[in-house]
Amino acid sequence: MSTDYEKTLGRKIAFNRKRRGLSQKEFAGLLDRSEAWVSQVERGVRRIDRMTVLEKVAEVLDLPVAELAAEAPIVASVTEHEAPGASRLRLVLSSAHSLKAILGQPESPDIPALRTDVDRAWSLTHEGNYADLAELLEGLVPRLESATRAGSDGERPGLFRLLASMYHTCSAALANMGEPEAAWIAVDRAVVAAERAGDPLLMAAGEFRLSIVFLGARHYDQAAQVSGSAADALAPLADGGEPEAIALRGALTLQRALAAGRLNHADEAYTHLREAKELADRIGDGRNDYNTEFGPTNVALHEVAVAVDLGDAGVALRAAESVDPSDLSSERQARFGIDLAKAHAQRRQIDRAVHSLSNVRELLPEMFRAKPAVRQLVADLVAMSPLPSDQLRALAGELGVQEMRTGT
């Protein structure tokens, strides 16, 4: 490793540490290292010569390892606190439902009942009720896979649309639980089902879900590529005034903005936000095309998220003042609360950050416990606090976050 490389790596670590609102001492505590060690690494006078150490630095900074060392392999993180329903959803995806459907003798499908269950699956997903969702999908997946083989020629496209939508719910839940590999499988099946339905907009909705998976897996370049290519493909339909196409293109453009923000491409991120705002103004609030919730309010929430990712806490907090997310799903409101907590943490406003996280916990306790980003944020807040409040200690205890105090 060259001296220039060490200095470049040190500057990148220092930049992202500051973006998280952490002092060198607090960052050292999260790494179980000394403050002097952090200082030396950031100045480029100390080498990180073990992959396990680099992985820990990347985890605390919420970066892919490849961001810190281009030649280093990306290692999948393993969460110690698995969310309820995660293993059951993985098992649902692991079963040979389509093979059983082909080789079995499926009964004529009850399409209204299937549609009702798919709608319920989306409700459970937006509520963050992953345990009940897993229970529902354990029965719904084989029923829908069977129905697509048993339905008449006229029924089959609609059944494949339901199958795609159902796999979207599975992907959304798994992505929220920090299960990108399984979520990717679900999205892939959804896109295949949408193609068999002959529904290009539903295929684009699958690309939207895939971009979310890539963001959660920290594959930011891939997230930018999939959302950008799908948004560009939808341009003719959106320019023609088709509302669903406008909404999907707008939702994909918001994903492009998030990806650019995570890559620290500020100008590009804010350009995409302006494009999304123009699209949102064309269709207004009150729609939920393909469960994207795209509209002016959702754009405003993403303005906060992008500013947080860029370390612009002041911009994020000012933007948040004019946002009322109450008409959006509980899931989207919770995401906003997490972004708000991150902005307060960047400003070292610990009590306000804890208050925002407490609201998220009250709104969607299962999502609060499931998201790896929440656990990392609580760990950051504990590290920042000379004497953590009872409320922060309670959140930390619930998530299994331990206090670490490391001397120099």
C-alpha positions as CSV (number, residue, x, y, z in Angstrom):
1,M,0.0,0.0,0.0
2,S,1.6,3.3,-1.1
3,T,1.9,6.4,1.0
4,D,-0.4,8.2,-1.4
5,Y,-3.0,5.5,-1.0
6,E,-2.8,5.7,2.8
7,K,-3.4,9.4,2.7
8,T,-6.3,9.1,0.3
9,L,-7.9,6.4,2.4
10,G,-7.4,8.5,5.6
11,R,-9.0,11.6,4.0
12,K,-12.0,9.4,2.9
13,I,-12.4,8.0,6.4
14,A,-12.2,11.4,8.0
15,F,-14.8,12.9,5.6
16,N,-17.3,10.1,6.2
17,R,-16.7,10.2,10.0
18,K,-17.6,13.9,10.0
19,R,-20.6,13.2,7.8
20,R,-21.9,10.9,10.5
21,G,-21.4,13.6,13.1
22,L,-18.7,11.6,15.0
23,S,-15.6,13.0,16.7
24,Q,-12.4,11.0,16.5
25,K,-12.9,9.8,20.1
26,E,-16.5,8.6,19.4
27,F,-15.5,6.9,16.2
28,A,-12.6,5.2,18.0
29,G,-15.1,3.9,20.6
30,L,-17.3,2.3,17.9
31,L,-14.2,0.6,16.4
32,D,-12.9,-0.4,19.8
33,R,-9.7,1.4,19.0
34,S,-7.8,4.4,20.5
35,E,-8.3,8.0,19.5
36,A,-4.6,8.1,18.6
37,W,-5.1,5.2,16.2
38,V,-7.9,7.0,14.4
39,S,-5.9,10.2,14.2
40,Q,-3.0,8.3,12.6
41,V,-5.1,6.5,10.1
42,E,-6.9,9.7,9.0
43,R,-3.5,11.5,8.6
44,G,-2.2,8.6,6.5
45,V,0.6,7.8,8.8
46,R,-0.8,4.4,9.9
47,R,-1.7,1.6,7.7
48,I,-4.8,-0.6,7.9
49,D,-3.3,-3.9,7.1
50,R,-6.0,-6.3,8.0
51,M,-9.2,-6.8,6.0
52,T,-11.3,-7.4,9.1
53,V,-10.3,-4.0,10.4
54,L,-11.2,-2.3,7.1
55,E,-14.5,-4.1,7.1
56,K,-15.3,-2.8,10.6
57,V,-14.4,0.8,9.5
58,A,-16.7,0.5,6.5
59,E,-19.5,-0.9,8.6
60,V,-19.4,1.9,11.1
61,L,-19.2,4.5,8.3
62,D,-22.1,2.8,6.5
63,L,-20.0,2.4,3.3
64,P,-19.2,-0.6,1.1
65,V,-15.7,-1.9,1.6
66,A,-15.0,-1.1,-2.0
67,E,-15.4,2.6,-1.3
68,L,-12.4,2.4,1.0
69,A,-10.3,-0.1,-0.9
70,A,-11.1,-0.6,-4.6
71,E,-9.2,-3.9,-4.7
72,A,-10.8,-5.3,-1.6
73,P,-13.6,-7.8,-1.9
74,I,-17.0,-6.8,-0.8
75,V,-17.9,-8.9,2.2
76,A,-21.6,-9.4,3.0
77,S,-22.4,-8.3,6.5
78,V,-24.1,-10.7,8.9
79,T,-26.5,-9.1,11.4
80,E,-26.5,-10.5,14.9
81,H,-30.2,-9.6,15.5
82,E,-32.3,-11.2,12.9
83,A,-35.7,-9.6,12.4
84,P,-38.8,-11.6,13.0
85,G,-40.0,-13.2,9.8
86,A,-36.7,-12.9,8.0
87,S,-35.8,-16.6,8.1
88,R,-39.4,-17.6,7.2
89,L,-39.4,-15.3,4.2
90,R,-36.0,-16.8,3.0
91,L,-37.5,-20.3,3.3
92,V,-40.6,-19.2,1.3
93,L,-38.2,-18.2,-1.5
94,S,-36.2,-21.4,-1.2
95,S,-39.1,-23.7,-1.8
96,A,-39.8,-25.2,-5.3
97,H,-43.3,-23.7,-5.6
98,S,-43.2,-23.3,-9.4
99,L,-42.0,-26.9,-9.9
100,K,-44.7,-28.2,-7.6
101,A,-47.3,-26.1,-9.5
102,I,-46.1,-27.5,-12.9
103,L,-46.1,-31.2,-11.7
104,G,-49.2,-31.0,-9.6
105,Q,-52.9,-30.8,-10.4
106,P,-53.8,-27.2,-9.5
107,E,-57.4,-26.2,-8.9
108,S,-59.2,-23.3,-10.6
109,P,-57.9,-20.1,-8.9
110,D,-60.1,-17.9,-6.7
111,I,-58.9,-14.6,-8.2
112,P,-60.8,-12.2,-5.9
113,A,-59.4,-14.0,-2.8
114,L,-55.9,-13.9,-4.2
115,R,-56.2,-10.2,-5.0
116,T,-57.4,-9.5,-1.4
117,D,-54.5,-11.4,0.0
118,V,-52.0,-9.5,-2.2
119,D,-53.5,-6.2,-1.0
120,R,-53.2,-7.4,2.6
121,A,-49.5,-8.3,2.0
122,W,-48.9,-4.8,0.9
123,S,-50.6,-3.4,4.0
124,L,-48.5,-5.6,6.3
125,T,-45.4,-4.5,4.5
126,H,-46.2,-0.8,4.8
127,E,-47.0,-1.4,8.5
128,G,-43.6,-3.1,9.1
129,N,-45.5,-6.2,10.3
130,Y,-43.0,-8.7,8.9
131,A,-43.9,-11.7,11.1
132,D,-47.6,-11.6,9.9
133,L,-46.4,-11.0,6.4
134,A,-44.2,-14.1,6.4
135,E,-47.1,-16.2,7.7
136,L,-49.4,-14.9,4.9
137,L,-46.8,-15.4,2.2
138,E,-46.1,-19.0,3.3
139,G,-49.6,-19.8,2.0
140,L,-50.0,-17.2,-0.7
141,V,-46.8,-17.9,-2.7
142,P,-47.7,-21.5,-3.5
143,R,-51.3,-20.6,-4.2
144,L,-50.3,-17.9,-6.7
145,E,-47.7,-20.0,-8.4
146,S,-50.3,-22.7,-8.8
147,A,-52.9,-20.2,-10.0
148,T,-50.7,-18.9,-12.8
149,R,-50.6,-22.4,-14.2
150,A,-54.3,-23.2,-13.7
151,G,-55.9,-20.0,-14.9
152,S,-57.4,-19.7,-18.3
153,D,-55.6,-17.8,-21.1
154,G,-57.6,-14.7,-20.3
155,E,-56.9,-14.9,-16.6
156,R,-53.2,-15.6,-16.8
157,P,-51.9,-12.1,-17.4
158,G,-53.8,-10.8,-14.4
159,L,-52.6,-13.7,-12.2
160,F,-49.0,-13.0,-13.3
161,R,-49.5,-9.3,-12.3
162,L,-50.6,-10.5,-8.8
163,L,-47.6,-12.8,-8.6
164,A,-45.3,-9.9,-9.4
165,S,-46.9,-7.6,-6.9
166,M,-46.7,-10.3,-4.3
167,Y,-43.0,-10.8,-4.9
168,H,-42.6,-7.0,-4.6
169,T,-44.0,-7.1,-1.1
170,C,-41.5,-9.9,-0.2
171,S,-38.6,-7.9,-1.6
172,A,-39.6,-4.7,0.2
173,A,-39.8,-6.4,3.5
174,L,-36.5,-8.3,3.1
175,A,-34.7,-5.1,2.0
176,N,-35.9,-3.3,5.1
177,M,-34.6,-6.2,7.2
178,G,-31.2,-6.0,5.8
179,E,-31.5,-9.1,3.6
180,P,-30.4,-7.9,0.2
181,E,-29.5,-11.3,-1.3
182,A,-33.0,-12.7,-0.6
183,A,-34.7,-9.5,-1.6
184,W,-32.8,-9.6,-4.9
185,I,-34.2,-13.1,-5.6
186,A,-37.7,-11.9,-4.9
187,V,-37.3,-8.9,-7.3
188,D,-36.0,-11.1,-10.0
189,R,-39.0,-13.4,-9.8
190,A,-41.3,-10.3,-9.8
191,V,-39.7,-9.0,-13.0
192,V,-40.1,-12.4,-14.7
193,A,-43.7,-12.5,-13.7
194,A,-44.3,-9.0,-15.0
195,E,-42.8,-9.9,-18.3
196,R,-45.0,-12.9,-18.6
197,A,-47.9,-10.6,-17.9
198,G,-46.8,-8.4,-20.8
199,D,-46.8,-5.4,-18.4
200,P,-43.8,-3.1,-19.0
201,L,-44.8,-0.7,-16.2
202,L,-44.9,-3.5,-13.7
203,M,-41.4,-4.5,-15.0
204,A,-40.3,-0.9,-14.3
205,A,-41.7,-1.2,-10.8
206,G,-39.5,-4.2,-10.4
207,E,-36.5,-2.2,-11.4
208,F,-37.6,0.4,-8.8
209,R,-37.5,-2.3,-6.1
210,L,-34.2,-3.6,-7.4
211,S,-32.7,-0.1,-6.9
212,I,-33.8,-0.1,-3.3
213,V,-32.2,-3.5,-2.8
214,F,-28.9,-2.2,-4.3
215,L,-29.0,0.9,-2.1
216,G,-29.5,-1.3,1.0
217,A,-26.6,-3.6,-0.1
218,R,-24.4,-0.5,-0.6
219,H,-24.0,-1.2,-4.3
220,Y,-24.6,2.5,-5.2
221,D,-23.2,2.4,-8.7
222,Q,-25.6,-0.5,-9.5
223,A,-28.5,1.4,-7.9
224,A,-27.8,4.4,-10.0
225,Q,-27.5,2.2,-13.2
226,V,-30.7,0.3,-12.7
227,S,-32.8,3.3,-11.7
228,G,-31.3,5.5,-14.4
229,S,-31.8,3.0,-17.2
230,A,-35.4,2.2,-16.2
231,A,-36.3,5.9,-15.8
232,D,-34.8,6.7,-19.3
233,A,-36.8,3.8,-20.8
234,L,-40.0,5.2,-19.4
235,A,-39.4,8.7,-20.8
236,P,-41.6,8.2,-23.9
237,L,-44.6,7.0,-21.9
238,A,-44.1,9.7,-19.3
239,D,-43.8,12.4,-21.9
240,G,-47.0,11.2,-23.4
241,G,-48.8,12.0,-20.2
242,E,-49.5,8.5,-18.8
243,P,-49.9,9.1,-15.1
244,E,-48.6,5.7,-14.0
245,A,-45.5,6.1,-16.2
246,I,-44.9,9.6,-14.8
247,A,-45.1,8.2,-11.2
248,L,-42.8,5.3,-11.9
249,R,-40.3,7.5,-13.7
250,G,-40.4,10.0,-10.8
251,A,-39.9,7.2,-8.2
252,L,-36.9,5.9,-10.1
253,T,-35.5,9.4,-10.4
254,L,-35.7,9.7,-6.6
255,Q,-33.7,6.5,-6.4
256,R,-31.1,8.0,-8.7
257,A,-30.9,11.0,-6.4
258,L,-30.3,8.7,-3.4
259,A,-27.6,6.8,-5.2
260,A,-25.9,10.0,-6.2
261,G,-26.0,11.2,-2.7
262,R,-24.5,8.0,-1.3
263,L,-21.7,8.4,-3.9
264,N,-21.2,12.0,-2.7
265,H,-22.2,13.4,-6.1
266,A,-24.0,16.4,-4.7
267,D,-24.7,18.3,-8.0
268,E,-26.1,15.2,-9.6
269,A,-28.2,14.3,-6.6
270,Y,-29.9,17.7,-6.4
271,T,-30.4,17.7,-10.2
272,H,-32.3,14.4,-10.0
273,L,-34.4,15.9,-7.1
274,R,-35.4,18.8,-9.2
275,E,-36.3,16.4,-12.1
276,A,-38.4,14.4,-9.6
277,K,-40.1,17.5,-8.3
278,E,-41.2,18.5,-11.8
279,L,-42.7,15.0,-12.4
280,A,-44.4,15.1,-9.0
281,D,-46.0,18.4,-9.7
282,R,-47.6,16.9,-12.8
283,I,-49.5,14.2,-10.9
284,G,-49.8,15.6,-7.4
285,D,-50.3,13.8,-4.1
286,G,-52.9,11.2,-3.3
287,R,-51.7,8.5,-5.7
288,N,-49.9,5.3,-5.0
289,D,-49.0,3.9,-8.3
290,Y,-47.3,0.5,-8.0
291,N,-46.9,1.2,-4.2
292,T,-44.3,3.8,-4.8
293,E,-46.2,6.6,-3.0
294,F,-44.7,9.0,-5.5
295,G,-45.8,12.6,-5.3
296,P,-44.7,16.1,-4.0
297,T,-44.6,15.0,-0.4
298,N,-42.5,12.0,-1.1
299,V,-40.1,14.2,-3.1
300,A,-39.8,16.5,-0.1
301,L,-39.0,13.5,2.2
302,H,-36.2,12.4,-0.3
303,E,-34.8,16.0,-0.2
304,V,-34.2,15.4,3.5
305,A,-32.7,12.0,2.9
306,V,-30.3,13.2,0.2
307,A,-29.2,16.1,2.3
308,V,-28.5,13.8,5.2
309,D,-26.4,11.4,3.0
310,L,-24.4,14.4,1.8
311,G,-23.8,15.5,5.3
312,D,-25.8,18.7,4.8
313,A,-27.6,18.5,8.2
314,G,-28.7,22.1,8.1
315,V,-30.3,21.7,4.7
316,A,-32.0,18.5,5.8
317,L,-33.5,20.0,8.9
318,R,-34.7,23.1,7.1
319,A,-36.3,21.0,4.5
320,A,-37.9,18.8,7.1
321,E,-39.7,21.8,8.7
322,S,-42.1,22.0,5.7
323,V,-42.8,18.3,5.4
324,D,-46.0,16.7,6.6
325,P,-45.8,12.9,5.9
326,S,-49.0,12.0,7.7
327,D,-50.8,11.1,4.5
328,L,-48.1,8.6,3.5
329,S,-47.7,5.0,4.8
330,S,-46.4,4.3,8.2
331,E,-43.3,2.8,6.6
332,R,-42.5,6.0,4.7
333,Q,-43.1,8.1,7.8
334,A,-40.7,5.9,9.7
335,R,-38.0,6.3,7.1
336,F,-38.5,10.1,7.4
337,G,-38.1,9.8,11.2
338,I,-34.8,7.9,10.8
339,D,-33.5,10.5,8.3
340,L,-34.5,13.2,10.7
341,A,-32.7,11.5,13.6
342,K,-29.6,11.2,11.4
343,A,-29.7,14.9,10.6
344,H,-29.9,15.7,14.4
345,A,-27.0,13.4,15.0
346,Q,-24.9,15.2,12.5
347,R,-25.6,18.4,14.4
348,R,-24.9,16.5,17.7
349,Q,-28.4,17.2,18.8
350,I,-28.6,14.0,20.7
351,D,-31.9,14.4,22.6
352,R,-33.7,15.4,19.4
353,A,-32.2,12.5,17.5
354,V,-33.4,10.1,20.3
355,H,-36.8,11.7,20.3
356,S,-37.1,11.1,16.5
357,L,-36.0,7.5,16.9
358,S,-38.5,7.0,19.8
359,N,-41.3,8.2,17.5
360,V,-40.1,5.6,14.9
361,R,-40.2,2.9,17.5
362,E,-43.7,3.8,18.6
363,L,-44.9,4.0,15.0
364,L,-43.3,0.8,13.7
365,P,-41.6,-1.2,16.4
366,E,-40.8,-4.1,14.2
367,M,-39.2,-2.0,11.5
368,F,-37.3,-0.1,14.2
369,R,-35.8,-3.3,15.4
370,A,-35.2,-4.7,11.9
371,K,-33.3,-2.0,10.1
372,P,-29.5,-2.3,10.5
373,A,-29.2,1.5,9.9
374,V,-31.2,2.2,13.1
375,R,-28.9,0.0,15.2
376,Q,-25.8,1.8,13.8
377,L,-27.4,5.2,14.5
378,V,-28.2,4.3,18.1
379,A,-24.6,3.1,18.5
380,D,-23.4,6.5,17.1
381,L,-25.6,8.4,19.6
382,V,-24.3,6.3,22.5
383,A,-20.8,7.0,21.5
384,M,-21.6,10.7,21.3
385,S,-23.1,10.8,24.8
386,P,-20.9,11.3,27.8
387,L,-23.8,10.2,29.9
388,P,-26.6,8.5,27.8
389,S,-30.1,9.4,28.8
390,D,-32.4,6.7,30.2
391,Q,-34.4,6.9,26.9
392,L,-31.3,6.3,24.8
393,R,-30.2,3.5,27.1
394,A,-33.6,1.9,26.6
395,L,-33.3,2.1,22.8
396,A,-29.7,0.8,23.0
397,G,-30.7,-2.1,25.2
398,E,-33.6,-3.1,23.0
399,L,-31.3,-3.2,20.0
400,G,-28.4,-4.9,21.8
401,V,-26.1,-1.9,21.5
402,Q,-23.4,-1.9,24.2
403,E,-21.7,1.2,25.5
404,M,-18.0,1.3,24.7
405,R,-15.6,3.7,26.3
406,T,-12.0,3.6,24.9
407,G,-9.1,5.6,26.1
408,T,-6.3,7.0,24.0
